[in-house]
Amino acid sequence: MTGQGASFLRPRTIVILEDDARRIAAMREVLTAGFADHPLFLLWDAPRMIAWLRLHLAEVALLSLDNDLIDPDGVSVDLGEGRDVADYLTGLSPSFPVVLHTSNSGAASTMAEALREGGWSVSRVVPMNDIEWIPGPWARRLGQLLRREG
C-alpha cells in the first residue's frame, strides 16, 4: 500500500538479557535460523536494559531474562540482575510475554511471582545440558509465545 495513510509496520523485537557468551551465540543462531522476521536486541546488564525498555517498550514482542549477570569482559561493574528488569516491568501495563531462562530457581520464582501479580504472562525455561536447552525447550517456547502474540 502506498500513498497517504499507508503505514508500514516493523516486526516487533525479541529482547534478551544474557551475559554468557556461549549462550548468546547459541541464542543468536537459533533466532537467526527460526525467527529471522523479528529483530533481536541483546544486552548483558540490567540498568542498560531498563533504559532501553523505557524508550522502546512498544517495540518488544517478547523478553527473555537471565538473572545472575557477570561482566563478560571481566571488568568489575555492577550489571544488576534480571530481577531489576522484572521489578521495572511490574510498574507497567503488560504488553508482551516474558520468558525466564535463569538457572537460579529462587530468583526465577520471585521474578515470576512479581510479574504475574502485575498481570504479565510469564514462562520459565530451565537451562540444562550446557546449551542444548536453547535450540530445544527455549526455542520451542519462544515459537509458541510469538505465534500466540502474532
Buried (B, 14 or more C-beta within 10 A) or exposed (E): EEEEEEEEEEBBBBBBBBBBEEBBEBBBBBBEEBBEEBBBBBBBBBBEBBEBBEEEBEBBBBBBBBBBBEEBEEEEEEBBBBBBBBBBBBEEEBBBBBBBBBEBEEBBEBBBEBBBEBEBBBBBBEBEEEBEBBBBBBBEBBEEBBEEEE
